Amino acid sequence: MSNIEQQAGLTRRQSLKWLAAVTATITTPLITGCEATVIEAAKLAGRWPDLQLDPIVAPGYGTDPALIAPAPAPWPLTMTPAQRRITTTVLDLLIPRENEYPSASEAGVVELVDEWISAPYPEQQETRPEILSALVWFDEESQRRYDRPFTEASMQQQLAIFDDIAYEEAESKLQYAYISRVFDGLRTLASIAYFSSPEGVKDMGYVGNVPIAGDYPGPTPEAMQHLEKALAELGLSEHAYG
């Protein structure tokens, strides 16, 4: 059983399909590393929680899943309600609601992150302890600065923490060097998830293939000008139309 029911509007099957699409999109390690001695020094300076988690031992789909009648999800979601609350706060600060465009949590990105850390595959399991440790770090850092949990801090206080870890300069400060790398990985995951969702695609203004009534109008003059310039540069203009 999952620790929390899937939110209405996004079924488990939908979030699993989304997970597969996002995983296929990410072609480099989500969290990049550095030398072990530097990592240990950065973790110590940054008071990194470094959670010791039991491995996910649930089965995956295997190499030949049944696509006609897919089985129910073979692994449970593992995020606790407290972890989901912090994740929601962090992701909505990264991608807030703007006019008609939903926030990250409204677009279901929290569910995607839950699927990511719960999946039993090597790439997901490698980043699982880092993402969950980062959630603890946010809470503990907020307690150190403001004497309150991260989710109860004001937006100004939350953004002050972000400002210290979200930019490239953070890697030059030992206390923020490690959390900044993990935060960058989480931000990458959230961004890819959001902008591959129906809401995110709409936010980008991507229209895709649409039906055209009547005769095909052909390319625009701007497109033709670009094409003819490219053909001329390649010396293919005389062979282009015939």
C-alpha positions in Angstrom: 0.0 0.0 0.0 1.1 3.6 -0.6 1.6 5.9 2.3 -0.7 8.4 0.6 -3.5 8.0 -1.9 -2.8 9.3 -5.4 -4.4 12.8 -5.9 -7.6 13.0 -7.8 -7.1 13.7 -11.5 -3.8 11.8 -12.0 -4.1 8.0 -11.9 -1.2 5.7 -11.0 -1.1 4.5 -14.6 -0.8 8.1 -15.9 2.0 8.9 -13.4 3.9 5.7 -14.4 3.7 6.5 -18.1 4.9 10.0 -17.3 7.8 8.6 -15.3 8.8 6.5 -18.3 8.7 9.5 -20.6 10.8 11.6 -18.2 13.3 8.9 -17.6 13.8 8.5 -21.3 14.4 12.3 -21.6 17.1 12.4 -19.0 20.3 11.2 -20.7 22.9 12.3 -18.1 23.1 11.7 -14.4 20.5 13.7 -12.5 23.0 14.6 -9.8 26.6 15.0 -10.8 29.3 14.2 -8.4 32.9 15.1 -7.6 35.8 13.6 -5.7 34.8 11.7 -2.6 37.0 13.8 -0.3 35.4 17.0 -1.6 31.9 15.5 -1.2 32.5 14.5 2.4 33.9 17.9 3.3 30.9 19.6 1.7 28.5 17.4 3.4 30.1 18.0 6.8 30.2 21.8 6.2 26.6 21.9 5.0 25.3 19.7 7.8 24.0 17.2 5.3 21.5 14.7 6.8 22.7 11.8 4.6 19.8 9.5 5.4 20.5 5.8 5.6 17.5 4.3 3.8 16.6 0.7 3.2 16.8 -0.2 -0.5 13.6 -0.5 -2.6 13.2 -4.3 -3.3 9.9 -4.2 -5.1 10.0 -5.8 -8.6 10.0 -3.7 -11.7 8.2 -4.3 -15.0 10.9 -6.4 -16.4 12.2 -6.4 -19.9 9.1 -7.7 -21.6 6.0 -6.1 -19.9 2.5 -6.9 -21.1 1.5 -3.8 -23.1 -2.0 -5.0 -24.1 -3.2 -5.6 -20.5 -0.5 -3.9 -18.3 -0.4 -5.1 -14.7 -1.0 -2.8 -11.8 2.1 -0.9 -10.6 4.5 -3.5 -9.1 5.9 -1.1 -6.5 4.3 1.2 -3.9 4.7 4.9 -3.6 7.0 5.6 -0.7 6.8 9.3 0.1 5.4 10.1 3.5 2.8 12.9 3.9 5.5 15.1 5.5 7.9 14.5 2.6 5.1 15.4 0.1 4.3 18.6 1.9 8.0 19.8 1.7 8.2 18.6 -1.9 5.1 20.5 -2.8 6.4 23.7 -1.2 9.8 23.4 -2.9 8.4 22.6 -6.3 5.8 25.4 -6.2 8.5 27.9 -5.3 10.4 26.6 -8.4 7.4 26.6 -10.7 4.6 28.8 -9.2 1.1 29.3 -10.6 1.1 32.1 -13.2 -2.2 33.3 -14.5 -3.9 30.4 -16.2 -0.8 28.2 -16.0 -0.8 25.8 -13.0 2.0 25.4 -10.4 4.2 22.3 -10.3 2.0 20.6 -7.7 -1.2 21.4 -9.6 0.3 19.9 -12.7 1.1 16.6 -10.8 4.9 17.0 -10.6 4.8 15.9 -6.9 3.3 12.6 -8.0 6.1 12.3 -10.6 8.8 12.8 -8.0 7.1 10.3 -5.7 7.2 7.8 -8.6 10.8 8.6 -9.3 12.1 8.0 -5.8 9.9 4.9 -5.4 10.9 3.1 -8.6 13.2 0.1 -8.1 15.6 1.0 -11.0 19.2 1.9 -10.6 19.0 5.5 -11.8 16.1 6.3 -9.5 17.6 4.5 -6.5 20.9 6.3 -6.9 19.2 9.7 -6.5 16.5 8.6 -4.0 18.6 9.1 -0.8 19.9 12.5 -2.1 16.4 13.9 -2.9 15.0 12.7 0.4 18.0 14.0 2.3 17.6 17.4 0.6 14.0 17.6 1.9 15.3 17.0 5.4 18.0 19.6 4.8 15.4 22.2 3.8 13.6 21.6 7.1 16.7 21.6 9.3 18.1 24.7 7.6 14.8 26.5 8.1 14.9 25.5 11.8 18.4 26.8 12.1 17.6 30.1 10.5 14.1 30.8 11.5 13.2 28.3 14.3 10.4 26.8 12.2 9.9 24.1 9.6 10.4 25.0 6.0 6.7 24.6 5.2 5.8 27.1 7.9 8.4 29.7 7.0 7.3 32.8 5.0 7.9 32.8 1.3 10.5 35.5 1.8 12.4 33.2 4.2 12.0 30.2 1.9 13.4 32.2 -1.0 16.3 33.4 1.1 17.4 29.7 1.5 16.9 29.2 -2.3 19.0 32.2 -3.0 22.0 30.6 -1.2 21.8 27.3 -3.1 20.2 27.9 -6.5 23.0 29.6 -8.4 26.4 28.6 -9.7 28.2 30.6 -7.0 26.9 28.3 -4.4 29.3 25.6 -5.4 32.2 27.8 -4.4 30.8 28.0 -0.8 31.7 24.7 1.0 28.5 24.7 3.2 26.3 24.9 0.1 28.4 23.0 -2.4 26.6 19.6 -2.0 23.0 20.8 -1.5 23.4 23.0 -4.6 24.2 20.0 -6.7 21.3 18.0 -5.4 19.0 21.0 -5.7 20.1 21.4 -9.3 19.2 17.8 -10.0 15.8 18.2 -8.4 15.1 21.4 -10.3 16.1 19.6 -13.6 13.7 16.7 -12.8 10.9 19.1 -11.9 11.4 21.2 -15.0 11.4 18.2 -17.4 8.4 16.7 -15.7 6.4 20.0 -15.8 7.2 20.9 -19.4 6.4 17.4 -20.6 3.0 17.5 -18.9 -0.1 18.7 -20.9 -0.1 21.9 -18.8 3.6 22.5 -19.3 3.3 22.0 -23.1 0.5 24.5 -23.2 2.6 26.9 -21.1 5.4 26.7 -23.8 2.9 27.6 -26.5 3.5 24.3 -28.4 0.6 23.6 -30.7 1.7 20.4 -32.4 -0.1 18.9 -35.4 -3.5 20.5 -36.0 -6.1 19.8 -38.7 -6.3 22.4 -41.6 -9.6 23.0 -43.3 -9.4 23.2 -47.1 -6.3 23.2 -49.2 -2.9 23.1 -47.5 -1.6 26.8 -47.6 2.0 25.8 -47.8 4.9 27.3 -45.9 5.0 30.9 -44.9 7.1 33.4 -46.8 9.5 33.5 -43.9 10.0 29.8 -44.0 10.5 29.8 -47.8 13.1 32.6 -47.4 15.0 30.5 -44.8 14.8 27.4 -47.0 16.0 29.1 -50.1 18.9 30.7 -48.2 19.9 27.3 -46.9 19.7 25.7 -50.3 21.8 28.5 -51.8 24.5 28.0 -49.2 24.6 24.3 -50.0 24.7 24.9 -53.7 21.4 23.0 -54.2 19.1 25.8 -55.4 19.0 24.6 -59.1 18.1 21.1 -57.9 15.4 22.1 -55.4 12.4 22.5 -57.6 11.6 20.7 -60.7 
